[in-house]
Amino acid sequence: MAFSLASPRTPAAAIRLLADAPRGDVEVLAGGTDLLLDLDAGRVAPSRLIALGRLPWRTLRRSGGDLVIGATLPLADLERDPRLPRDLPGLFRAVRAVGSVALRHRATIGGNIARASPASDLLPVLLALDARVRLLGPSGARELPLPALLRGPRETSLTPGELISHVVVPVRRPSAYLWQRVRPSNDISQVGIAVARRERAPYWAVALGGVWPVPVRLPSVETILDAPVPGDAQVERAAQEAALRAPFVTDKRATETYRRRLVAILLRRAVHAVAGAPQGRSR
């Protein structure tokens, strides 16, 4: 399979190349950890690849209480940030859950979001943390809450020629991410649960990955956990609600029954872990 490779140095050049290419005939290369497998397997056959590695988005900074992550920053660089385990422990755990050490040196947060995988380890915790996504395209810049970007498996609301430039996450929020998989690394998670706590009502955010077309928030579970430190009875009701209401599936990774049990167990553990954490400044 033959294709041309473009490596633009500016966002404007990348957007122009992407907007000018026939739809379906071009792929964007961020880290390439998924795309290269698709190319090798023949699942995609573009005539052009646009590599984003030279764009000035390999950045990490804090601004006005937010962590602003450049879309092309390798996950390994985010993992090494010394303040991440304290400020956003759930995000730190989720980053470390992604693949292997070698894979995290290539994989990027922007590429992970754009792939919109149902089994993404990053998307549930980003949803629970109220992350926002900054986009840049032919019509200019805009910012969306993460749920507005996710439409389905490998489907987003990105418009033609539009790219993810940054991910914005409110910092200093107690959070946790727990998952289950057959092997600690490389395998895809059968279930992933993310929880985060705010200083004021609504106190809790809960998100689930691994079983839906896209990872999603669980508002009925969040309503049950309506206290800064919920009691054991509340936590148990929330766990049963998550296990009962979520539309689980049976596939080659796990059965529906197994997933329901996993979700209840992991939700209890995650809520107790966050409820026992010191309350930090949040928004």
Secondary structure, DSSP 8 states (H G I E B T S, - for coil): ---EEE--SSHHHHHHHHHHS-TTSEEEESS-TTHHHHHHHTS---SEEEE-TTSS---EEEETTEEEEETT-BHHHHHT-TTHHHH-HHHHHHHHHSS-HHHHTT-BHHHHHHHT-TT-SHHHHHHHTT-EEEEEETTEEEEEEHHHHEEETTEE---TT-EEEEEEEE-S--EEEEEE-SSSSSS--SEEEEEEE-SSSS-EEEEEESSSSS-EE-HHHHHHS-SSS--HHHHHHHHHHHHHHS-----SS--HHHHHHHHHHHHHHHHHHHHTS------
